[in-house]
Amino acid sequence: MFDAENADSQLFLTRLFQCLANPNTRKIVELLALGPRSLGEFLQVMDSTEARIKAAIQVLQTVGLVSEGKDRGGTATVYLLNRTGLNLAQSWLDRVDSIAGDPIKSEN
């Protein structure tokens, strides 16, 4: 739950939206929403270089939106989406939406 009075929540939200301003980080988040991915899988579907993808993953890891794990065989590194960060952002968006109210009702 987003706490508007909590400085850590505010800082996290700021960093989260800053990192999501980049198209590569947004695409990585979208792909990870479908399940864990390896670097090679990102390279297959993204129109970007390995260095840019690695940099975007590192930014997402720093923010706490992505974590590292191993594939089922335990050999390859895969990246996973950390839902906690998404839940905090969704909580903030829900808060803003509830404050704004329904514009159609407000006009009547």
C-alpha positions in Angstrom: 0.0 0.0 0.0 1.3 3.4 -0.9 1.9 5.7 2.0 2.0 9.3 0.9 3.7 10.4 4.1 6.5 7.8 3.8 9.7 9.3 2.3 10.9 5.8 1.2 7.6 5.2 -0.7 7.9 8.6 -2.3 11.5 8.0 -3.3 10.8 4.5 -4.7 7.9 5.8 -6.7 10.0 8.6 -8.2 12.8 6.1 -9.2 10.3 3.6 -10.5 8.6 6.2 -12.9 12.0 7.5 -13.9 13.2 4.1 -15.0 9.9 3.3 -16.7 10.4 6.5 -18.9 12.9 4.4 -20.9 11.2 2.2 -23.7 13.7 -0.7 -23.0 12.8 -0.9 -19.4 9.1 -0.8 -20.1 9.5 -3.6 -22.7 11.5 -5.7 -20.3 8.8 -5.3 -17.6 6.1 -6.2 -20.1 8.0 -9.3 -21.1 8.7 -10.3 -17.5 5.0 -10.0 -16.8 4.6 -13.1 -19.0 7.2 -15.0 -17.0 11.0 -15.3 -16.4 13.3 -14.5 -19.3 17.0 -14.9 -20.0 19.2 -12.3 -21.7 19.1 -14.3 -24.9 15.3 -14.3 -24.9 15.3 -10.5 -24.6 17.8 -10.2 -27.4 15.5 -12.4 -29.7 12.4 -10.2 -29.2 13.8 -6.7 -28.6 15.2 -4.3 -31.2 18.2 -3.3 -28.9 21.8 -4.2 -28.2 22.9 -6.6 -25.5 24.6 -3.7 -23.7 21.4 -1.6 -23.6 19.3 -4.5 -22.4 21.8 -5.3 -19.7 21.8 -1.6 -18.6 18.0 -1.6 -18.5 17.9 -4.8 -16.5 20.5 -3.3 -14.0 18.4 -0.2 -13.6 15.3 -2.3 -12.9 17.3 -4.4 -10.4 18.5 -1.3 -8.6 14.9 0.0 -8.3 13.8 -3.5 -7.1 11.5 -4.3 -9.9 13.6 -7.2 -11.3 15.5 -9.9 -9.6 17.8 -12.6 -10.8 17.3 -16.4 -10.6 18.2 -19.6 -12.3 16.3 -21.5 -14.9 14.7 -24.9 -14.1 17.9 -26.7 -14.9 19.8 -24.4 -12.6 22.3 -23.4 -15.2 21.2 -20.2 -17.0 20.5 -16.9 -15.4 16.9 -15.7 -15.8 15.3 -12.4 -14.7 12.0 -12.3 -12.8 9.5 -9.5 -12.2 9.2 -8.3 -8.6 5.5 -7.7 -8.1 6.0 -5.7 -4.9 7.2 -2.6 -6.9 4.3 -2.9 -9.3 1.8 -3.2 -6.4 3.1 0.0 -4.8 2.8 1.9 -8.1 -0.7 0.5 -8.6 -1.6 1.5 -5.1 -0.5 5.1 -5.9 -2.4 5.1 -9.2 -5.5 3.9 -7.4 -5.1 6.6 -4.8 -4.9 9.3 -7.5 -7.9 7.8 -9.3 -10.0 7.8 -6.2 -9.0 11.5 -5.5 -9.9 12.5 -9.0 -13.3 10.8 -8.9 -15.4 10.1 -11.9 -15.2 13.1 -14.3 -18.5 12.3 -15.9 -20.3 12.4 -12.5 -18.4 15.6 -11.5 -19.7 17.4 -14.5 -23.4 16.7 -13.7 
